[in-house]
Amino acid sequence: MARKQLRFAFDAPATTVFAILGVLVYLADVLSHNFLIPGFCVCRSLKAIGDGAELFDFKNVIDYVRIFLHVFAGSSWEMVLLNSLLVLLLGPQLEERYGTPMLSLMMVLTALVTGVLEVCTGCLVITGAEGIIFMMIVLISLTAFARHKLPVSWVFIFLCYTAYRVHYYTFLPRASTSFATDNSVMALLQKNIPLLIDLAGGIVGSLFGFFIQPRKHGGRGFADDDATLSFSEAKSRRGRPDDETVVDTRRS
């Protein structure tokens, strides 16, 4: 019997390429002495926020590019590696379910929403891939809701990651943010505006992916084994004769 050869399967191109680009961008920024990320991956604000920050220029194409490229930014190796690891863990199952083009579109939409909000709010904090990660967590939870289940594991992941980001933004050095540094409640909320931006972008991106291929209303939900199927496969499966009432029109 011939022995089967082990082959590498490039199963999630969008997720893998996104994670690799995040690492390469940070590496290139280190080699360029912190030139790449501040120059191309940090959104500029519409209003003056001090610290010598440049305003958003509607005539500058690079400023529009920054709105999308900010998701590849990272403030440290630890942050870049953590985000890449979470993307690689969460992304492949979503890419298998929705397909590479659809997941890529949701990632672009999330980057657009978070980037525009950063421009409007004047947030100087490098956001990175946090919005993409929140989008993946929320989207996986939403697809589970259709099966009338609340995955405790995903709720725990969401709470832990949110708590981690709150801690990160709360104790972020003043040099990296334009907000107050006192311990008042308002200052705490201001420091965590980037977290709210990430959540908003993730929710918008996940809802877009959820409603672009809606489930069939009025029928039964996905079966448990449908969790491994794409939406198109699940729809075709539900459309088989054993799922519907078949009327025999043949005359005797």
N, C-alpha and C positions, 0 to 999 in steps of 0.2 A: 504494500500500500504506500502510495506516495505521501510524503509528509507535507502538510500544508505550511506555506510560508507565512510568517508574521508580517503584516503590513500596517503601516501607520495610517490612521483614518483622520482626515482633516474634517472632523464632524461639525465644528462650530467656527467657521471662518470669521464671522463678524465679531464674535466674542474674543477669539484668540488674537485677531489683528488689533482690536481695541486695547487689550491688555498689553500687548507687545509695544504698541505705539506709546502708551503711557510711560513704560519703562525707558524706551529709547529717547523720548522727549526730555525726561529728567536727566538722563545720562548726558545728552547733548547740552543741556543747560549747565551742568556741572563742568563739562569740558570747555564751554564757552564763557566760563566765569560769570554765571547768572545773567546771561544776555538773552537767551532764547525765550524763556518763560515770561519775564517782564516785558519783552518786546512784542511778543506775538500771542501769548496765552493769558493775559490779564485784561479784563474788560475795563474800559474807561467809562467814567461817570458823566452824566448829563449836568451835574451841578458841582460847584466848587466844594471840595471837602478837605482842603488843606493838605499838609504833608507834601506839597509840590506835585500833586497828581495832575496829569493832563486831562482835559475835558474830552468828551466824545466828539469827534469831528465827522459830521454827516457826509463830508466830501472825501473822506479818507477810506479807501476800500479796506485797508488793514484793520480799521476799527470794527468793521462788520465781520471780518474773518475771526477776530478775537472772540466774538460772541459764540462761535461754534468751537473754537480751539481751546477754550478755557477748561474743557473737561479733561484735557490731556495734561493739565498742570498738576504740580505736586509740590508741597512745601518741604518734604523730607523723604528720605529713602523709606522710612518706616511707613509713611502714609501711602507712598506709591505702591509698595509691595502689598500692603494690606488691601488697598482698593483693587489691585490687579488680581489678588487671590480671590476676593469676594466676587468679582466679575466672572472669573473663570469657574467658580463654583455654581453661581446662579444662572449664568447666561446660556450654557449649552442646552439645558432642558427647555428654556424658552425658545431658543433658536430652532430646536427640533419641533416644537409645537407650532410656532408661527412661521417659520422659514426665515432664511437669512435676509431677504429684502425687507420683510415687515419689521423684524427686530431692528434692523439698521435704521429704518424710518422712525421707529419709536425712540431710538437713541438720539437721532438728529433732532427730533421734536423736543425731547427733554433738554438737550443742550441749548436749543433756541430759547426755550422758556426761561431756564435758569440764567442764561446770558443776558436776556432782555431785562429780567428783574434786577440783576446785578448792576446794569447800566442805569436803571431808573432809581434804584435805592442808593447808589453811591457806595456800594460795599467793596472795600479794597481787599478783602480776604480772598485768597486763591481757593476757589471752590473745588476744582478737580472733578473726579468721577462720582462724587457722593450722590448727585442727582440721579445718575444712571443706576447706581446701586439701589437707591430707594425705589426707583421705577421697577426694577426687577423684583424686589421684595413684595411690593404692593401688587404687581401683576400676577405673581404666583399665588398670592392670597386670594385675589379676585377670581381666578380660575377655579380655585378650590371652593369658593362660595357657591358656584353653580352646582356643585355636587352636594350642597347642603352640609358642608363641613367647615369647621374653623380650625385650621392647622395650628396647634399650640406651638410647634417648633418654629414656625415662621413668625408668629407673634412674639416669641421670645427673642428671635434674631432681630426683629424690628426694634424691640425695646432696648436690647443691649447695644445695638449700633447707634440708636438715637441718644442713649445715655452717654456713649463714648464721644459722640460729636458735641453734645452739650458741654461735656467736660473740656473738650479740646478748645471750643470757641470761648468758653468762660475764662480759661487761663491762657488765652492767646496773648503774646506780647503786644504792647500798644503800637509798636512799630509796624505791625502787620494789619492793623485795623484802624478805622476812623472813628470808632465809637468810644464812649466813656469807659473808664476803668474802675470806677468806684463800685461798691458792693450793693447799691440800691437795686430795687426790683426793676426799675426802668432801664438801668444800665445793663442788667442781666439779660433783659429782653433784647436790647439793642445789640449786645454781643452775639446773640443767637439768631440774628436776622439771616445770616448765611444758611443756618439750618432750616429756617422756614422757607427760604428760597429753594433749597434742595428738595424739601418735601413737596412744595408746590410743583416744581418741575417733574418730579417723579410721579406724582398723582396724575398730572395732565398727560404725560407720556403713557402711563399704564392705562388710563381710561380710553385714550385713543386706540391703543391696541386691543382693548377689550370690546369696544363698540364697532370697530371696523369690520369684524367678523362675528356678528352677534349670534348667540345661540337661538335655537328654535323655541319660540315661546308657546306655551300651551301643551307641550309634550313632556315626556319624561326627560330628566336631566341626563348628563353624562353618566354612564356606568363607571364603576370603579376602574375597570380596565381601560376606559377611554382616556385616563390620565396620561397615557403614553402615546396617544394619537394626536395628530394635528387637527385643527378645526375642520379642514376640508375632509379629512378622513372620517372624522366623527360624524359630520353631516351626511356623507355618503352612506355611512353605516346605518344611520338612523333612517335613511331613505329606502332601505331594503323592504321587500314585501312583508317580512316578519314583523316589522315595526308599524305597518300601516294596514288599514282595511282594504283588501283587494276585492274588487267587484268583477265577477266573471261575466263578460258581455257576450260570450259565445252562445249561439242558439243551439238548442237540442235538435 
